[in-house]
């Protein structure tokens, strides 16, 4: 169908379903009978020109997922709060790791299935579903704009929980683990190489996993024994810490020892902790997976980087550090949250530590 008409604002408009879905496009010109006749004779060319300008469609139809998706997220930003928009953008760029350079027309149901299968190897179904929503939005806009004939994601089932309604292992909420001083020493002594330095630093630095893998050498001050925490890895991208605030913490003796040992390994790199391939960690999950295996192998309850953070918080409190100091060190603003979710019942015995692991007074 195609027609030229006068819209409510008195301008000439073109109405057509040339690109799949029906669109009414204003010419930006005041209605005139003679001009109307001209547009009717040249309808196809003029509609195409206006459509391509309005939706920024390349005439050769070679739009990549990344190019088009950026436009879609910007056009739909008013649907979201500022924080939700930031989250959507982060998720979009994670999707670009897989789909970014694909021509939109080359994103098939099979490609979407391959992507989803890869994600489910590491992420919980709910998390994958969240990413799917961004992918679906971009592809749906492309379909509505006539760039693709159908949304390849529409007939690909979303990841679901088991049929019995139970949560998957990834979704199951873990019971926090709090390691005693002697258990921490056992973990550190049984870890090898870079993992030994990483676990020792995590146990006495109290940082979030994302903050730890985003730590750069330029933010480590060995002379003043201070560490600046200004970045974190979120959804694979470098971002600000969880509460959006930079903090500076003391470099406690065991943490310093770990960093000095690590400097011999990665001191010439930008980031403190690197993968076995010399690259920055994209997320801390692989480290936590390694730690679970290690702790299980030495007959300790399997734990993660976050459990080292909880243990550090608990030790600081039980060794008499003031609440304000602990909150600043850990990066919390709420004592209630800290007490309920990060403080365990382990008892600290200084004799469990070597002399070099004794804390100075705060």
N, C-alpha and C positions, 0 to 999 in steps of 0.2 A: 504494500500500500504506500501511497505517497500523496501528500496534499500540501498546498500553500494556503495559509489563512492569516487572519488578523487576530493577534492575541489580545488579552485584556488590557495590556499596556499600550495598545495601538501600534505595535510593531509587526512586521511581517515575520511569520514563523514557518518552519518546515517540519512536517510530521511524517515519520516513516519508521518501518521496522527493518530497514536495510541491513542493519548489523545484528539481527536476531531478535532483540527486544525493541519495543516501540519507544521512540524518543521524539520529543518536541523541542526543536532548537530555534531560538530566536536569531534572526539575521542581524539584529541591531539597527535595522532601517525602518523608518516610519512607513506605514501602509500607504501604498499608491497602486492603483489599478494597473497602470502600465508596467510598474516594477513587478507586480504580482505575475503578470503574464510572462515576463522575462524569466522569473524564477521557475515557473512551471515548465518552460522549454528547456531550462538548464538544470533541472532539479537534481539529478544524480551527482553531477560534478560539484554543485554548490553545497549540497547536503554533506557530501564526503569531506569537503574542505572545512566546514564548520565543525563537523563531528571530530575530525582529527585535531583541530585546535582546542576544542573544549575538553576532550579527553586525552589529549597529548599522545595520540596514537601515531606511531611512525607509519609512513606510507608503505614501507616494505614489510610491515608486520613483524619485525624482529625486536620485540620487547622482551627483555629478560625479567625474570621474577623479581630480582632486586630493584631494577629501575621502576617497574610498575608498582611494586609493593610499597615503596617509599611514598609514592603519590597517594595510594589508597589510605595508608595510615595517617597521612597529613589531612586528607579530605574527611576522614571519620573521627578526627581527634575530639570534636565537640561531644561525641557520645561518651567520652571517658573523662574521669578526673585527671588532673595533672599527673598524679602518681600512677594511675592505671595506664596512662599513655606511655610513661617511661617504661613500665613493665612490658607493654605491648611491643614497644620498639626493641627492647632487649630480646624478647622472644623472636621477633622477626629476624634480627640479625643472626640468631642461632639457626633459624630455618635457612638462612642464606648460606650457611656452611654446606648445606646439601643442595638446595635449589637455586641459589643465587644467580648463577650464570646460565641456567636453563632458559631457552626461549619458552615463553608461556605455552606455545602450541605443542611443545615437546614434553610437557609435564603430563604424564599418563597415569592411569590408575595403578599400573605396575610400579612406576617410580614412587608413587605415594605409599604403596604397600611396602616397598623396600625400605623407605625412610622410616615408616612406622615400626617395622620389625627391628630395625637397628636401634631405635630409641627404647623399645621395650626391653632390650637386653640390659639397660642401665637405669631406666627411669620407671617410676610407678605409672600404672595406667591413667590415673587422674592427671599426672603431670603431662603425659603425652597428649591427653585430651585437651589440655589447656593450649598446647602448641598447635594442635589441630585447628582450634578455633581461629587462630590468626591465619593459618594457611588457607582455611576454608573461605575466610573473608576476602582475601586477595583473589583467589580463584573465582569466587562468585562474582566479584566486580568485573573480572576479565570476561566472564560469560555474559553478564548483562551488557557490557560494552561491545560485545560482538567479536572480541579478540579470539575467544575459544568457543566452540559450539556447546560444550557442557562442562560441568565442574567434575573433574575426575575423582574428587574426594567424596562426592555425594553418595556413591554406591560402595564405598569402602567402610566396613563396619568399624565403629569406634572400639578401642580396647575396653574390655569389660572385666569385672571381677569374676571369680569362679561361680559356677552355676548355683552352688549352695549358698551364695551370698556372703561367703567369708572373704576377708581381705587377703590380698596376696602378701607374700613375705615382705615385699618392698613397702606395702601400705601399712603393714602392722606397726603400731606404735611401740617402740622399744621401751623397755624399762631402763632408766638411766643406770649406768655403772659408775661406781666411785672406787678408785683404786687407792689403797693405802700407800704410805711412803715406801714400804718394803716391796710392794707389788710393782710400783713404778720403777724402782731400781731393777727389778727382775725383767721388766719389759725392755728397759734401756740396755741392760747388759746382754740381752739375747738378740737385740736388733743388730743389723749389720750395716756398715758403710753409711750412706747418706740417710737411711731410715733411722739409724741410731741417733744421729744429730737432730733429725726432724722430730722424733718422739721426745727426746730430752728437751728440746726447745719448746715444743707444744705443752709439755707437762709443767714447765716453769715460766712460760710466757703467757698462758691463759688466753691466747688469741683464738678467734673463730677460724674455722678451716679456710674460708675464703680470704680472710685477712692474712693468714699465714702464707698462702701460696702467692699472694699479691705483694708480699714484702720485698722491697728493693734494698740493695746495699746502701744506697744514698740516704736511707732513713734509719740506718743503724749507726749510732755514735758510741764507739768503744771508749773514747776518752771521758765522756760524761756519763757513760753507762745508761744511756737513754735510747728508747726505740719510738719512732714516730709511726703511728698507725693511721694512715690517711686513705687507704684504698682497700678494696675487697673484690673478689671475683664473684659475680652474680650472673647466673645463666650464661656462663662461659666468658663473660665480658668483664673488663675492669670497671669497677664502679666505686662509689663511696661506701664506707662501713654501714652496717645495718641501720644504725640510728642517724646516719648522715653526718656524723661529727668526727673530726680528727681528734685523736688523743695521743698523749705522750706518756709512756710508762717507763718504770725503772727496769733496767736490764739486770735481773737477779743473777747471782753467781753461776748457778747451773745452766741458765739460759745463755749467759755469756760464754761459758765453756763450749757449749754446743755450737754457737755461732762462730767462734774462733776456729773450731775444727771444720766447720762447713766452709769457711772462707778459703781454706786450702783447696777445696773442691770447686767452688763456683765464684771465688772472689773477683774474677775478671768479667763475670757476667752481670747483667742488669738485675736479675732476680736472685734472691738468696737460695731458694729451693727449686731445683729443676728435675725433670723426669730423667730416666736412664738414657734418653736420647738427647739430653741437653736442651730441652724445650721447656717453656713455662707450662705448669700444670693448668689445664683448662677448668678443672673442678677438683675438689678434694676427695671425691668419692673413691678413687682408686687407692688413695693413701689409707682411707678407713678400711677398705676391703683387705688391704695387706695387713693392717693392724689386727683385724678380726682373726685372720689366719694365724698370725704370730701368737696372739694371746691364747687362742685355742690350743696351739701346739705346746704351750708351756703350762697347760692346765689352769689357766685363768679364765674368768668369764669374758667372752668375746666383747671387745669394746671398740670405740671409734675415736676420731680426733675430738669429737665433742665431749666424749667421756673424760679425756685428758683435761679439757677445759673445765669441766665440772669438778674434777679432782683438785685442780689447781685452786679454784675458787674456794673449795672446802678447806684446803690446807692453810691458805692465807688467813681465813677466818679463825681457824682453830689454833693458829700460832699467834693470835692476838693482834692482827692488823686491824686498824679502825675500819668501820663499815664504809666510810666515804672513800678511803684509799682503795678498798677492794672493788667497789663499784667503778671507780675510775680505771683501775687496772684491767678489769674484765670488760668494761665498756657498757655497763648497765646504768640506767637512770632510776630504776625502780627496785627498791630493796625487797618488796613483796615478791616480785618475779624472781629475783636472785635467790631469795630464801627458799621459795617453793620448788624451783626447778633446777637450781644449780648448787645447792648445798646438801651434802650427804651427811652420814652419821659416822664416817670413818674417824678413828682416833689417831692423832699424830704423835709419833715417838721420835724425837730428834735423833736418838741413837740409831735409828734406821738409816740415817744418812752418813755419808763420809764427811769429813771436816769441810771439804770444799763445797758441800751442798747445804751448809748452814746459812740461813737468812740473816742479814743484818737487820737492825730495827728500822722500821719504816720512817 
